[in-house]
C-alpha cells in the first residue's frame, strides 16, 4: 500500500509531466508551422546591391540574397514572401515573429549569435573603402577622416576598433551613404567590398569614385533565424549544401557578381559546414575554414 508520502511524490511527478507536456505542446516546431502556412517569410534589404535591391526596370526586389531565399523556400516546398527591412530592424523583426528568416547579407558574429541562430556561411566578404577618385588612394590617409557607414552593419564595429580617430556618420543604406560622399558630407565610405563595387557600378557618375586598398577584414555571411529551431536550421543548411553540390550556388554567384564586376570573376569560396559552427554533423562533413576555396 502506498504511503501518504509516496502518493504525494507520485502526484508531483504527474504534475511535472503534465507541465512539461504543456510546454512542449505550446512550442510548435517552426518548420512545421511554415509548411502548414505554405509561406516562408524572409526579411530582406532593398538597397544593398548586388545582394538585394530594387531593379530599376522591373521595380521588383532582386539579387543574390533573393535567389538564395527563393531556393530555400522551394527546398522546403512553400511560397516565398519577401519582407523589406533595414539593417537595424532585421533582428527585431525576427524576434517579433513577423519573419522566419533573415537573408540580408548578415555577418555571423558572436554577439549576434546570442540572439539569432545562423546557418552555415553562404558568402564571405571583407570591409573596403570608397573615396572620390580625385582624392588620395592610400587607406592610411583616412584614419582621422569623416567616414560613412551603414547603420547596424559590422563596419561600425570595425571603425571603432581600427579607425578610432575617424568621425563616423551613419546612413540607412548604401545609396544614401554614396550620395553623402558625392556631396562631400563624408570623405570616404566603408562597407562590404561587393556592395560598394555594385553601388559604384550602378551610379551614373561612377567615374567619380574609387575603391582603394585590399579587403580590411574577412567576414562570413549566414542566414539568421530563431534560436532553438533545429528542424528549420537543418532544412536551411541542407538547402544551402544542395545549392553548392548541384552547382546552382556557383551559377547564382556569377549572375550577380559578373554583372557588377569584371567578367568571369573567380568565386573564391565554397559552401561547406564549419566544424565549430553547427552541431550534429560528422567530422567528414565539416571544415575548419568557414568558406574555403
C-alpha positions in Angstrom: 0.0 0.0 0.0 1.4 3.4 -0.9 2.2 5.7 1.9 1.0 9.3 2.1 4.5 10.5 1.2 4.7 8.2 -1.8 1.3 9.4 -3.0 2.4 12.9 -2.7 5.6 12.1 -4.7 3.6 10.4 -7.4 1.2 13.4 -7.7 4.3 15.6 -8.0 5.7 13.5 -10.8 2.4 13.6 -12.6 2.2 17.4 -12.3 5.7 17.8 -13.6 4.9 15.5 -16.5 1.8 17.5 -17.4 3.7 20.8 -17.1 6.5 19.6 -19.4 3.9 18.2 -21.9 2.1 21.6 -21.9 5.4 23.4 -22.6 6.2 21.0 -25.4 2.8 21.4 -27.0 2.9 25.2 -26.6 6.1 25.4 -28.7 5.2 24.4 -32.2 8.1 23.4 -34.5 8.6 26.4 -36.7 9.4 24.3 -39.8 6.0 22.6 -39.4 4.3 26.0 -39.0 5.9 27.3 -42.2 4.8 24.2 -44.1 1.3 24.4 -42.8 1.1 28.1 -43.7 2.6 27.4 -47.1 4.7 30.5 -46.9 8.3 31.3 -45.9 8.6 34.9 -44.7 12.0 36.3 -45.3 13.5 39.7 -44.2 15.5 41.3 -47.0 17.0 44.7 -47.8 16.0 46.7 -50.8 19.1 48.9 -51.0 22.1 46.5 -50.9 23.2 45.6 -54.4 24.0 43.0 -55.6 22.6 41.1 -52.7 19.2 42.6 -52.7 17.9 45.8 -54.4 15.1 47.2 -56.5 15.7 46.5 -60.1 15.3 49.9 -61.9 13.5 48.3 -64.9 11.1 45.7 -63.3 10.8 47.6 -60.0 11.0 44.3 -58.1 13.5 43.3 -55.4 16.1 41.1 -56.9 19.7 40.0 -56.2 22.0 37.3 -54.8 20.2 37.0 -51.5 16.8 36.9 -53.2 17.8 33.9 -55.4 19.0 32.1 -52.3 15.8 32.9 -50.4 13.8 31.6 -53.3 15.8 28.4 -53.5 15.4 27.7 -49.7 11.6 28.3 -50.0 11.5 25.8 -52.9 13.5 23.3 -50.9 11.0 23.5 -48.1 8.2 23.3 -50.5 6.4 26.6 -49.8 5.9 30.0 -51.4 8.3 32.9 -50.7 7.2 36.2 -49.1 9.7 39.0 -49.0 9.5 41.4 -46.1 11.7 44.6 -46.6 13.6 45.7 -43.6 16.7 47.7 -42.6 20.0 46.5 -41.1 18.9 48.0 -37.7 15.5 46.4 -37.7 16.0 42.9 -39.1 16.7 41.2 -35.8 13.8 42.8 -34.1 11.6 41.7 -37.0 12.7 38.1 -36.5 12.3 38.2 -32.7 8.7 39.6 -33.1 7.8 36.6 -35.1 7.0 38.6 -38.2 9.5 36.8 -40.4 11.0 33.3 -40.4 14.4 34.0 -41.8 16.8 36.9 -42.3 18.5 36.7 -45.7 20.1 40.1 -45.8 23.9 39.7 -46.1 24.1 39.3 -42.3 27.6 38.8 -40.9 27.9 36.0 -38.4 29.3 37.4 -35.1 29.5 36.0 -31.6 27.4 38.9 -30.3 24.6 38.4 -32.8 24.7 34.6 -32.2 23.5 35.3 -28.7 20.1 36.2 -30.0 20.0 34.7 -33.5 20.8 31.2 -34.8 22.9 31.2 -38.0 23.0 28.8 -40.9 26.3 27.7 -42.3 28.0 30.5 -44.2 26.9 31.1 -47.8 29.2 34.0 -48.7 32.4 35.7 -47.5 33.1 39.4 -47.6 35.6 42.0 -46.3 35.4 45.7 -45.5 36.8 48.2 -48.0 36.9 51.9 -48.5 35.4 54.0 -51.3 36.6 57.6 -51.9 36.3 60.2 -54.5 38.7 59.5 -57.4 40.2 62.9 -57.1 41.4 62.2 -53.5 44.1 60.1 -52.0 44.1 56.4 -52.8 46.0 55.5 -49.6 43.9 53.9 -46.9 46.2 55.2 -44.1 45.3 58.8 -45.2 41.8 58.4 -43.9 42.5 57.4 -40.3 41.0 60.6 -38.9 38.6 61.5 -41.7 34.9 61.6 -42.0 33.8 58.1 -42.9 30.3 57.0 -43.7 28.9 53.5 -42.9 25.5 51.7 -42.9 23.8 51.9 -39.6 23.7 48.4 -37.9 26.5 47.0 -40.0 29.7 45.4 -38.8 31.6 48.2 -40.5 30.6 50.4 -37.5 32.4 48.0 -35.1 35.4 47.8 -37.5 35.8 51.6 -37.5 35.6 51.7 -33.7 38.5 49.2 -33.4 40.7 50.1 -36.4 39.9 53.7 -37.2 39.3 55.1 -33.6 40.1 58.7 -34.7 37.6 58.7 -37.6 34.5 60.8 -37.4 31.7 58.4 -38.3 28.4 59.2 -40.0 25.7 56.5 -40.2 23.3 56.0 -43.0 20.2 53.9 -43.5 21.6 52.2 -46.7 24.3 52.2 -49.3 22.7 54.6 -51.8 22.2 57.2 -49.1 25.8 56.8 -48.0 27.1 57.1 -51.6 25.1 60.3 -52.0 26.8 61.7 -48.9 30.2 61.0 -50.4 29.1 62.5 -53.7 28.0 65.7 -51.9 31.2 65.9 -49.8 29.4 65.3 -46.5 31.9 62.5 -45.8 35.4 61.8 -47.1 35.1 58.0 -47.5 32.6 55.1 -47.2 33.3 51.8 -45.6 31.4 48.6 -46.3 31.4 45.2 -47.8 33.5 45.1 -50.9 30.9 43.6 -53.3 28.2 46.0 -52.1 30.4 49.1 -52.6 31.5 47.8 -56.1 27.9 47.4 -57.1 26.9 50.8 -55.8 29.6 52.4 -57.9 28.6 50.3 -61.0 25.0 51.4 -60.7 26.0 55.1 -60.3 25.6 57.3 -63.3 28.8 59.2 -62.3 30.7 56.0 -61.4 34.0 57.5 -62.7 34.0 59.9 -59.7 34.5 57.0 -57.2 37.4 54.8 -56.4 37.7 51.7 -54.2 41.1 51.7 -52.5 43.2 49.1 -50.8 42.8 45.5 -50.1 39.9 44.0 -48.1 40.4 45.1 -44.5 38.6 42.1 -42.9 37.2 38.6 -43.6 33.6 38.0 -42.6 31.3 35.0 -43.1 27.7 35.7 -44.1 24.9 33.5 -42.8 21.1 33.2 -42.8 19.5 34.2 -39.5 16.6 32.5 -37.7 15.2 32.0 -34.3 17.2 30.0 -31.8 16.2 26.5 -30.7 14.6 25.6 -34.0 16.8 22.6 -35.1 14.5 21.4 -37.8 14.4 24.7 -39.6 18.1 25.1 -39.2 18.7 21.7 -40.7 16.4 22.4 -43.6 18.1 25.7 -44.4 21.6 24.1 -44.2 20.5 21.2 -46.3 19.2 23.6 -49.0 22.5 25.6 -49.0 24.6 22.4 -49.3 22.3 21.2 -52.2 22.8 24.5 -54.0 26.6 24.0 -53.7 26.6 20.4 -54.7 24.4 20.9 -57.8 26.4 24.0 -59.0 23.5 26.3 -58.5 25.3 28.4 -55.9 28.1 29.0 -58.4 25.6 29.9 -61.1 23.8 32.4 -58.8 27.2 33.9 -57.9 28.1 34.7 -61.5 24.7 36.1 -62.4 25.2 38.9 -59.9 29.0 39.4 -59.4 29.9 39.2 -63.1 27.2 41.8 -63.7 28.7 44.3 -61.2 32.4 43.4 -61.6 34.9 42.1 -64.1 33.5 39.3 -66.4 34.1 35.7 -65.3 35.1 36.5 -61.8 36.5 33.6 -59.8 34.4 32.5 -56.8 37.0 32.1 -54.1 34.8 30.0 -51.7 32.5 27.0 -51.4 29.6 26.5 -49.1 30.7 23.9 -46.5 30.0 23.2 -42.9 32.3 24.9 -40.4 33.1 22.3 -37.7 32.7 24.9 -34.9 29.5 26.5 -36.1 26.9 23.8 -36.5 26.4 20.7 -34.2 25.1 17.4 -35.4 27.4 17.0 -38.5 30.0 14.3 -38.8 33.6 15.3 -38.9 33.8 14.4 -42.6 31.1 16.9 -43.4 32.8 19.9 -42.0 35.9 22.1 -42.4 37.8 24.4 -40.0 37.8 27.1 -42.7 34.3 28.6 -42.9 34.4 29.1 -46.7 37.4 27.5 -48.2 38.4 28.0 -51.8 
